[in-house]
Amino acid sequence: MKNNSTHRLRILVLTSTFPRWINDTEPAFVFELSRRLGTAFDITVLAPRTPGSEMRENMAGLHVIRFPYFFWRWENLATHSGGILNRLQSNPFNYLLVPLFFLGQLLALVRLLRQERFALIHAHWLIPQGLLAVIALRLTRSRIPVLCTSHGGDLFALRGTIFQRLKRWIMNRSQALTVVSQAMQHTVFGMGIAPDNVQVISMGVDLKHRFTPDPTVGRSAGELLFVGRFVEKKGLRILLEAMPKVLFKHPAMRLTVAGSGPLEVELFELTQKFGISDKVDFLGMVPQSKLPALYRRATLAVFPFLVAKSGDQEGFGLVQVEAMGCGCPVIAGDLPAIHDSITHEVSGLLVPPDNPEVLADIILRALNDPDLCLRLAKEGRKRVMEQFDWEVIEEKYAGLYYRLIHS
């Protein structure tokens, strides 16, 4: 959506996850949404400082301000290893950074609101960004509409009476709430939030230029692919447990793993335990620009999502959309949020979560039925193109921005 006016409405985006630089391996969905909306709006992003990042910069037309919260070299609470929740789980000492992080972003936000004028605040994640937006507006006595976006972990993982009440308080004081899947919308309704204030808008994928099929690339007959962070809810452990059974029937099969995270050592040790270390290729974090090549050559992309012990689970899952966009058949854990993109045996195959035996059987079924894989790939590409391309998502968010500002 383009705006030819010389005066663009100013939007303040609050986030804890943002690329440190162009082509960073950190999750880029907040950056990509903001960059695309930057053609119609003047967008400032407030994100945490991290080693190697600039304090202030213009990144792809966005005004990026990064707030300090500790000594620079140790400011990695919100980056690396899967975000804040997983950083806390991997090292309890990181809890000491949490109050500093909250205070650092609150002070930076209050300073911004006193110095500059914005038409809308878009807070990604209920906690901490949504909470800080509501508090900062009260402290500065500003009357600016707040749009909160929950991506999943903030809604599912932060359980307990206090957190539930706090999340309801934030949602009730935001002018609108977006969630990235129908499953999350049902959860929010169950918390007593008015339906009129909640809208499902997922994050998007560039399905027209980047994540596309390439008919000149031959698809491998013996490569499984996993892409994702090494955290419990992504389920890589389940896939590694399923591999011996798959290899018994298909001994030439290999598993390519793109990602990193706090469970890295544990997962490496599992490949040794199951005797499959020579069949698993760990690539580390792979930039977005290089992911399409992996999806285009893989026989199957496997994402065995599950519900973590903390309650955390996928809010939507972009990796399966990326794979489907590239024409790769997909197998995924059967969680409610995944149903937005995958219908079992229509656009992909779903497997009960946390069950390596059944996962192995589903993989073997797909490997033994090339016609099924071709049909799933075709329908999968069609489905995601209609619903999850960035142009579709951009139009929805731009319309919501205008509605909130002018109402």
C-alpha positions in Angstrom: 0.0 0.0 0.0 1.5 3.3 -1.1 0.9 6.8 0.2 1.9 9.6 -2.1 1.3 12.3 0.5 4.3 14.2 1.7 3.0 13.9 5.3 2.9 10.3 6.5 1.3 9.4 9.8 3.9 8.5 12.4 3.9 5.0 14.0 5.9 3.8 16.9 6.7 0.1 16.9 7.8 -1.6 20.1 9.5 -4.9 19.9 12.0 -7.2 21.7 13.0 -9.1 18.5 14.6 -7.2 15.6 17.5 -7.8 13.3 20.8 -6.4 14.5 21.7 -5.5 10.9 20.5 -6.2 7.3 20.5 -9.9 6.5 20.9 -10.9 10.1 19.8 -14.4 11.1 17.6 -13.1 13.9 13.8 -13.4 13.2 12.9 -10.6 10.8 9.0 -10.6 10.8 8.7 -7.4 12.8 11.2 -5.7 10.5 9.6 -7.0 7.4 6.1 -5.9 8.4 7.4 -2.4 9.4 9.5 -2.1 6.3 6.5 -2.8 4.0 4.2 -0.5 6.0 6.9 2.2 5.7 5.7 3.0 2.2 2.5 4.5 3.7 3.6 5.4 7.3 6.6 7.1 8.9 7.8 4.3 11.3 10.1 4.5 14.3 11.1 1.2 15.9 12.2 0.9 19.5 14.1 -2.3 20.1 16.7 -3.5 22.6 20.4 -2.8 22.0 22.6 -5.9 21.4 26.3 -6.6 20.8 27.2 -5.4 17.3 24.1 -3.2 16.7 23.9 0.5 16.2 22.2 2.7 18.8 20.4 4.7 16.1 20.2 4.1 12.4 18.0 4.2 9.3 17.4 0.6 8.3 15.5 0.2 5.0 13.6 3.5 5.6 12.8 2.8 9.2 14.0 5.0 12.1 15.6 2.4 14.5 16.3 3.3 18.1 17.9 0.7 20.4 17.7 1.2 24.1 20.4 0.1 26.5 19.7 -1.9 29.6 23.0 -3.3 30.8 26.7 -3.4 29.8 26.7 -3.6 26.0 28.5 -6.9 25.7 26.0 -8.7 27.9 22.8 -7.2 26.3 21.6 -10.4 24.7 18.5 -11.2 26.7 16.2 -10.8 23.7 18.5 -12.1 20.9 20.3 -15.4 20.2 19.0 -18.8 21.3 15.3 -18.2 20.7 14.3 -15.0 22.5 13.6 -14.0 26.0 11.6 -17.0 27.3 14.2 -19.5 26.1 17.1 -17.4 27.3 15.6 -17.5 30.8 15.1 -21.2 30.6 18.7 -21.8 29.4 20.3 -19.7 32.1 18.6 -18.7 35.3 21.1 -15.8 35.8 19.3 -14.1 32.8 16.4 -13.4 35.2 18.6 -10.7 36.7 18.4 -8.8 33.4 14.6 -8.8 33.2 13.9 -5.8 35.5 16.8 -3.9 33.8 15.3 -4.7 30.4 11.8 -3.5 31.5 13.2 -0.3 33.0 15.4 0.4 30.0 12.6 0.1 27.5 10.2 2.0 29.7 12.6 4.9 30.1 13.4 5.0 26.4 9.7 4.9 25.6 8.7 7.7 28.0 11.5 9.8 26.6 10.3 9.3 23.0 6.7 10.1 23.9 7.8 13.3 25.5 10.0 14.4 22.7 8.1 13.3 19.6 4.5 12.9 18.5 3.0 9.6 17.2 -0.4 8.7 15.8 -0.3 5.0 16.9 1.8 2.6 19.0 2.1 -0.9 17.7 3.4 -3.2 20.5 4.6 -6.6 19.5 4.0 -9.1 22.3 1.7 -8.4 25.3 4.5 -8.7 27.7 6.7 -6.7 28.0 5.9 -4.3 25.1 2.1 -4.1 25.5 2.5 -3.6 29.3 5.1 -0.9 28.8 3.0 0.9 26.2 0.1 1.2 28.6 2.3 2.3 31.5 4.2 4.8 29.5 1.0 6.4 28.2 -0.2 6.9 31.7 3.1 8.3 32.9 3.2 10.8 30.0 -0.6 11.4 30.0 -0.6 10.8 26.2 -3.7 9.8 24.3 -2.4 7.6 21.6 -4.2 4.4 20.4 -2.3 1.2 21.1 -2.4 -1.9 18.9 -1.0 -5.0 20.6 0.1 -8.1 18.6 0.5 -11.4 20.4 2.7 -13.9 18.6 2.1 -17.0 20.8 4.7 -17.4 23.5 3.4 -14.4 25.4 -0.1 -15.8 25.4 0.5 -19.5 25.9 3.7 -19.7 28.1 3.1 -17.0 30.7 0.6 -18.9 32.8 -0.7 -18.5 36.4 -3.3 -16.2 37.9 -1.2 -13.1 38.1 0.0 -13.4 34.4 -3.5 -14.1 33.2 -4.9 -11.0 35.0 -2.0 -8.9 33.7 -2.6 -10.0 30.1 -6.3 -9.3 30.4 -5.5 -5.9 31.8 -3.2 -5.1 28.9 -5.7 -6.3 26.3 -8.6 -4.4 27.8 -6.5 -1.2 27.7 -5.4 -1.6 24.1 -7.6 -0.2 21.4 -7.1 -3.4 19.4 -5.4 -6.8 19.6 -4.2 -8.9 16.7 -3.2 -12.5 17.1 -1.5 -14.7 14.5 -3.9 -17.6 14.3 -7.5 -18.7 14.8 -6.4 -20.9 17.8 -5.0 -17.9 19.6 -8.2 -15.9 18.9 -10.2 -18.7 20.6 -7.8 -18.6 23.6 -8.2 -14.8 23.9 -12.0 -15.1 23.7 -11.8 -17.7 26.5 -10.1 -15.0 28.7 -13.2 -12.8 28.4 -11.9 -10.3 25.8 -14.5 -8.6 23.6 -14.6 -10.2 20.1 -14.8 -6.8 18.5 -11.3 -5.9 19.7 -9.6 -9.0 18.4 -8.5 -9.7 14.8 -6.5 -12.6 13.3 -3.7 -11.3 11.1 -0.7 -13.6 10.8 2.8 -12.5 10.0 3.6 -12.9 6.3 6.1 -14.6 3.9 7.4 -13.2 0.6 5.8 -15.9 -1.6 6.1 -14.0 -4.9 9.8 -13.2 -5.0 11.7 -15.2 -2.4 9.9 -18.4 -1.3 8.9 -19.7 -4.7 9.3 -23.0 -6.5 12.1 -23.3 -9.0 11.4 -25.9 -11.8 15.1 -25.9 -12.7 16.1 -27.4 -9.3 15.7 -31.1 -8.9 14.1 -32.2 -5.6 16.2 -34.7 -3.7 14.9 -38.2 -3.2 16.8 -38.6 0.2 16.8 -35.4 2.3 14.6 -34.5 5.2 14.8 -30.8 6.3 14.2 -29.1 9.6 14.3 -25.3 10.0 13.8 -23.7 13.4 15.2 -22.7 16.7 16.6 -25.4 19.1 13.9 -24.9 21.7 11.5 -27.5 23.1 8.3 -26.4 21.3 9.9 -26.9 17.8 10.2 -30.6 18.5 13.5 -31.4 16.8 14.2 -34.0 19.6 11.1 -35.9 18.3 12.4 -35.9 14.8 15.8 -37.2 15.9 14.1 -40.0 17.8 12.2 -40.9 14.7 15.2 -41.1 12.4 16.5 -44.6 13.3 13.2 -46.1 12.2 13.2 -44.0 9.0 16.8 -45.0 8.3 16.1 -48.7 8.7 13.8 -48.5 5.7 15.7 -45.8 3.8 19.4 -46.1 4.8 20.5 -43.4 2.3 18.3 -40.8 3.9 19.9 -37.7 5.4 18.5 -35.0 7.7 19.5 -31.4 7.2 19.0 -29.1 10.2 19.1 -25.3 9.9 19.0 -23.5 13.2 20.5 -23.0 16.6 19.4 -22.4 20.2 19.8 -23.3 23.9 19.3 -27.1 23.3 22.1 -27.4 20.8 24.4 -29.5 23.0 21.6 -31.8 24.1 20.5 -32.3 20.5 24.0 -33.1 19.3 24.3 -35.7 22.1 21.0 -37.3 21.0 22.4 -37.9 17.5 25.3 -39.8 19.2 22.9 -41.7 21.4 20.7 -42.8 18.5 23.8 -43.6 16.3 22.7 -41.1 13.5 25.4 -38.4 13.8 26.7 -39.3 10.4 23.3 -38.9 8.9 22.5 -35.4 10.3 23.9 -32.2 9.0 23.7 -29.2 11.3 24.1 -26.0 9.3 23.7 -23.5 12.1 21.6 -20.4 11.6 20.9 -19.8 7.9 20.0 -16.4 6.5 16.6 -15.9 5.0 18.1 -15.4 1.6 19.6 -18.9 1.6 16.6 -20.8 3.0 14.7 -21.1 -0.3 17.5 -23.3 -1.8 17.1 -25.7 1.1 13.3 -25.9 0.8 13.6 -26.4 -3.0 15.9 -29.4 -2.8 14.4 -31.2 0.2 12.3 -34.3 -0.2 10.2 -33.3 2.8 10.2 -30.5 5.3 9.4 -31.8 8.8 8.3 -29.5 11.7 7.2 -31.7 14.7 5.8 -28.9 16.8 4.7 -29.7 20.3 3.5 -28.1 23.5 6.5 -27.3 25.8 6.4 -28.1 29.5 6.0 -24.4 30.1 2.9 -24.4 28.0 4.6 -22.5 25.2 3.6 -23.6 21.7 3.5 -22.2 18.2 1.3 -19.2 17.7 1.3 -19.7 13.9 4.6 -21.0 12.5 6.1 -19.3 9.5 8.6 -22.1 8.5 5.9 -24.4 7.2 4.5 -21.5 5.1 8.0 -20.8 3.7 8.4 -24.5 2.8 5.0 -24.7 1.2 5.7 -21.5 -0.8 8.7 -23.3 -2.3 6.7 -26.3 -3.3 8.1 -28.6 -0.6 5.7 -31.2 0.9 5.3 -30.6 4.7 4.8 -32.7 7.7 4.0 -30.8 11.0 2.9 -31.4 14.5 -0.8 -31.3 14.9 -1.3 -28.2 17.0 -4.4 -25.9 16.7 -2.4 -23.0 15.3 -1.0 -25.1 12.5 -4.5 -25.7 11.1 -4.6 -22.2 9.6 -2.0 -23.2 7.0 -2.3 -27.0 6.9 -5.3 -29.3 6.4 -4.3 -32.9 6.9 -3.9 -34.8 3.6 -4.9 -31.7 1.6 -2.1 -29.1 2.0 0.2 -31.2 4.2 0.4 -34.0 6.7 -0.2 -33.6 10.4 1.2 -35.9 13.1 0.2 -36.2 16.8 2.7 -34.1 18.8 5.5 -35.7 20.9 5.2 -39.1 19.2 8.4 -40.2 17.4 7.0 -43.6 16.4 4.0 -42.1 14.5 6.2 -39.4 13.1 8.5 -42.0 11.6 5.4 -43.8 10.1 4.1 -40.6 8.5 7.5 -39.8 7.0 7.8 -43.3 5.6 4.3 -43.1 4.1 5.2 -39.8 2.4 8.6 -41.2 1.1 6.8 -44.2 -0.4 4.1 -42.2 -2.1 5.6 -39.6 -4.5 2.1 -38.8 -6.0 0.8 -37.8 -2.5 3.8 -35.5 -2.1 3.2 -33.8 -5.4 -0.4 -33.2 -4.6 0.3 -31.9 -1.1 3.0 -29.5 -2.5 0.7 -28.2 -5.2 -2.2 -27.5 -2.8 0.1 -26.2 -0.1 1.6 -23.6 -2.4 -1.9 -22.5 -3.6 -3.2 -22.2 0.0 -0.4 -20.1 1.4 -0.3 -17.8 -1.6 -3.9 -16.9 -1.1 -3.6 -16.2 2.6 -0.1 -15.5 3.8 1.8 -13.5 1.2 3.2 -10.3 2.7 1.1 -8.1 0.3 -2.0 -9.6 1.8 -0.8 -9.1 5.4 0.4 -5.5 4.6 -3.0 -4.5 3.3 -4.7 -5.8 6.4 -2.4 -4.0 8.8 -2.4 -0.8 6.9 -6.2 -0.8 7.0 -6.2 -1.5 10.7 -3.7 1.3 11.4 -5.9 3.9 9.5 -9.0 2.7 11.3 -7.5 3.0 14.8 -5.9 6.4 14.1 -9.0 7.9 12.6 -11.5 6.4 15.1 
